[in-house]
Amino acid sequence: MSKTDSSRRITFLYLSEPDVIAAGITDMAACIDTMEDVFRLLGEGDYRLPGVNNNSHGSWVMFPKESKFPRMPLDGPDRRFMAMPAYIGGDYHATGVKWYGSNAENKKKGLPRSILTFILNDADTGAPKAMMSANLLSAVRTGAVPGVGTRYFAKPDAKVLGVIGPGVMNRTCLAAFMSERPGIETIKVFGRGKASIDRYCELIAKDYPSVKSVIVVDTIEEAVRDSDIVSVATSASGKAGSQHYPLLKREWVKPGAFLSLASNVAIDDGFYTKDVLKIVDNIGQYEAWAEDHPSPTHEHVGIIGNHFMDLVERGVLVPDDIVDLGKVVMGEAQGRTNSDQIVLFSIGGLPVEDVAWAHRIYENALKLGIGTELLLWDEPALA
């Protein structure tokens, strides 16, 4: 909205969670199309992220393990505040920031682990255009990115999906996999808690009646073996070091499988060979992580693309072994080369994804007359 006129009056649109739902935020097919467009713009370089190299994930406020201040929050699993600003060009020409607080203890209060809001700004004046509830925004775009990977790298006749981590992330990933590969007939589920497994199985039964078989398995290996698509999207354990990440072994993986890796994960050296295609969502972000953390980066940020970068540093891989998804979408890099090729897709999450999807939801809300117009000022007190 961000209305300005001769009086310099500015308003913006407030969108609650029911508002963003009404504006189509859960439309996974549309979000996958939007994310594909985002990766094309990333490949072209028509974007900006924070940090000195314009590729950082965002800015974190962390807490100490102990403090002399009695009211200061203390370190704990997933405990942080984070701002993720970005600019995305193309038809979007939009700027915005996702801001959230996260605390695993929220679950005991019946709240999501993270509580998110998003502000969309005019890219020229900086005036706010919209403020919106962003838990669904973040979740849907997170799932849509594996959807883009599935579109480009999963075999068209994929029938078996292996799910490691039946939480919120893998719920939206599931929607994306089913949107892109509706022929999936069997889903294998591995998780740590019975309640989350049961909820996931109920979701499959309710929303995807075409799935013929849902199998709860006891090990990661069982989830991986014979699966055409494997999705790893687990909650962080709160412990640093790759020994605490879920481990995948090459010998478990079916020829031609597509592995969507959206959270901390480790791999054995069977995957280091050149016949395994190694895709990252944005190479610049991994370079930024390498600049911001001690080597090896993967021990501090468990996204598998950081391990790829560590392997380049060690001389095990060469830079050309890591393929940027944006370049594949643009047609400037080679994707899958044969039907037996295993594909690893590293997903770190990018603020530009939030900006683009928020922009689409804002446009929908304007067309549909959804939301509440709020006043920033009639006249600025300082100008």
LINDA-V12938 format. One record per residue. N is the residue number from 1. RES is the residue in one letter. SS is DSSP state (@ for helix, = for strand, . for the rest). Layout:
n->(N & N)
res->(RES & RES)
ss->(SS & SS)
//
This chain:
n->(1 & 2 & 3 & 4 & 5 & 6 & 7 & 8 & 9 & 10 & 11 & 12 & 13 & 14 & 15 & 16 & 17 & 18 & 19 & 20 & 21 & 22 & 23 & 24 & 25 & 26 & 27 & 28 & 29 & 30 & 31 & 32 & 33 & 34 & 35 & 36 & 37 & 38 & 39 & 40 & 41 & 42 & 43 & 44 & 45 & 46 & 47 & 48 & 49 & 50 & 51 & 52 & 53 & 54 & 55 & 56 & 57 & 58 & 59 & 60 & 61 & 62 & 63 & 64 & 65 & 66 & 67 & 68 & 69 & 70 & 71 & 72 & 73 & 74 & 75 & 76 & 77 & 78 & 79 & 80 & 81 & 82 & 83 & 84 & 85 & 86 & 87 & 88 & 89 & 90 & 91 & 92 & 93 & 94 & 95 & 96 & 97 & 98 & 99 & 100 & 101 & 102 & 103 & 104 & 105 & 106 & 107 & 108 & 109 & 110 & 111 & 112 & 113 & 114 & 115 & 116 & 117 & 118 & 119 & 120 & 121 & 122 & 123 & 124 & 125 & 126 & 127 & 128 & 129 & 130 & 131 & 132 & 133 & 134 & 135 & 136 & 137 & 138 & 139 & 140 & 141 & 142 & 143 & 144 & 145 & 146 & 147 & 148 & 149 & 150 & 151 & 152 & 153 & 154 & 155 & 156 & 157 & 158 & 159 & 160 & 161 & 162 & 163 & 164 & 165 & 166 & 167 & 168 & 169 & 170 & 171 & 172 & 173 & 174 & 175 & 176 & 177 & 178 & 179 & 180 & 181 & 182 & 183 & 184 & 185 & 186 & 187 & 188 & 189 & 190 & 191 & 192 & 193 & 194 & 195 & 196 & 197 & 198 & 199 & 200 & 201 & 202 & 203 & 204 & 205 & 206 & 207 & 208 & 209 & 210 & 211 & 212 & 213 & 214 & 215 & 216 & 217 & 218 & 219 & 220 & 221 & 222 & 223 & 224 & 225 & 226 & 227 & 228 & 229 & 230 & 231 & 232 & 233 & 234 & 235 & 236 & 237 & 238 & 239 & 240 & 241 & 242 & 243 & 244 & 245 & 246 & 247 & 248 & 249 & 250 & 251 & 252 & 253 & 254 & 255 & 256 & 257 & 258 & 259 & 260 & 261 & 262 & 263 & 264 & 265 & 266 & 267 & 268 & 269 & 270 & 271 & 272 & 273 & 274 & 275 & 276 & 277 & 278 & 279 & 280 & 281 & 282 & 283 & 284 & 285 & 286 & 287 & 288 & 289 & 290 & 291 & 292 & 293 & 294 & 295 & 296 & 297 & 298 & 299 & 300 & 301 & 302 & 303 & 304 & 305 & 306 & 307 & 308 & 309 & 310 & 311 & 312 & 313 & 314 & 315 & 316 & 317 & 318 & 319 & 320 & 321 & 322 & 323 & 324 & 325 & 326 & 327 & 328 & 329 & 330 & 331 & 332 & 333 & 334 & 335 & 336 & 337 & 338 & 339 & 340 & 341 & 342 & 343 & 344 & 345 & 346 & 347 & 348 & 349 & 350 & 351 & 352 & 353 & 354 & 355 & 356 & 357 & 358 & 359 & 360 & 361 & 362 & 363 & 364 & 365 & 366 & 367 & 368 & 369 & 370 & 371 & 372 & 373 & 374 & 375 & 376 & 377 & 378 & 379 & 380 & 381 & 382 & 383)
res->(M & S & K & T & D & S & S & R & R & I & T & F & L & Y & L & S & E & P & D & V & I & A & A & G & I & T & D & M & A & A & C & I & D & T & M & E & D & V & F & R & L & L & G & E & G & D & Y & R & L & P & G & V & N & N & N & S & H & G & S & W & V & M & F & P & K & E & S & K & F & P & R & M & P & L & D & G & P & D & R & R & F & M & A & M & P & A & Y & I & G & G & D & Y & H & A & T & G & V & K & W & Y & G & S & N & A & E & N & K & K & K & G & L & P & R & S & I & L & T & F & I & L & N & D & A & D & T & G & A & P & K & A & M & M & S & A & N & L & L & S & A & V & R & T & G & A & V & P & G & V & G & T & R & Y & F & A & K & P & D & A & K & V & L & G & V & I & G & P & G & V & M & N & R & T & C & L & A & A & F & M & S & E & R & P & G & I & E & T & I & K & V & F & G & R & G & K & A & S & I & D & R & Y & C & E & L & I & A & K & D & Y & P & S & V & K & S & V & I & V & V & D & T & I & E & E & A & V & R & D & S & D & I & V & S & V & A & T & S & A & S & G & K & A & G & S & Q & H & Y & P & L & L & K & R & E & W & V & K & P & G & A & F & L & S & L & A & S & N & V & A & I & D & D & G & F & Y & T & K & D & V & L & K & I & V & D & N & I & G & Q & Y & E & A & W & A & E & D & H & P & S & P & T & H & E & H & V & G & I & I & G & N & H & F & M & D & L & V & E & R & G & V & L & V & P & D & D & I & V & D & L & G & K & V & V & M & G & E & A & Q & G & R & T & N & S & D & Q & I & V & L & F & S & I & G & G & L & P & V & E & D & V & A & W & A & H & R & I & Y & E & N & A & L & K & L & G & I & G & T & E & L & L & L & W & D & E & P & A & L & A)
ss->(. & . & . & . & . & . & . & . & . & = & = & = & = & = & = & . & @ & @ & @ & @ & @ & @ & . & . & . & . & . & @ & @ & @ & @ & @ & @ & @ & @ & @ & @ & @ & @ & @ & @ & @ & @ & @ & . & . & = & = & = & = & . & . & . & . & . & = & . & . & = & = & = & . & . & . & . & . & . & . & . & . & . & . & . & . & . & . & . & . & . & = & = & = & = & = & = & = & = & = & . & . & . & . & . & = & = & = & = & = & = & = & = & = & . & @ & @ & @ & @ & @ & @ & . & . & . & . & = & = & = & = & = & = & = & = & = & . & . & . & . & . & = & = & = & = & = & = & . & @ & @ & @ & @ & @ & @ & @ & @ & @ & @ & @ & @ & @ & @ & @ & @ & @ & @ & @ & . & . & . & . & . & . & = & = & = & = & = & . & . & . & @ & @ & @ & @ & @ & @ & @ & @ & @ & @ & @ & @ & @ & . & . & . & . & . & = & = & = & = & = & . & . & . & @ & @ & @ & @ & @ & @ & @ & @ & @ & @ & @ & @ & @ & @ & . & . & . & . & . & = & = & = & = & . & . & . & @ & @ & @ & @ & @ & . & . & . & . & = & = & = & = & . & . & . & . & . & . & . & . & . & @ & @ & @ & . & = & = & = & . & @ & @ & @ & . & . & . & . & . & = & = & = & = & . & . & . & = & = & = & . & @ & @ & @ & @ & . & . & . & . & = & = & = & = & . & . & @ & @ & @ & @ & @ & @ & @ & @ & @ & @ & . & . & . & . & @ & @ & @ & . & . & . & . & @ & @ & @ & @ & @ & @ & @ & @ & @ & @ & @ & . & . & . & . & @ & @ & @ & = & = & = & @ & @ & @ & @ & @ & @ & . & . & . & . & . & . & . & . & . & . & . & . & = & = & = & = & . & . & . & . & @ & @ & @ & @ & @ & @ & @ & @ & @ & @ & @ & @ & @ & @ & @ & @ & @ & @ & . & . & . & = & = & = & = & = & = & . & . & . & . & . & .)
//
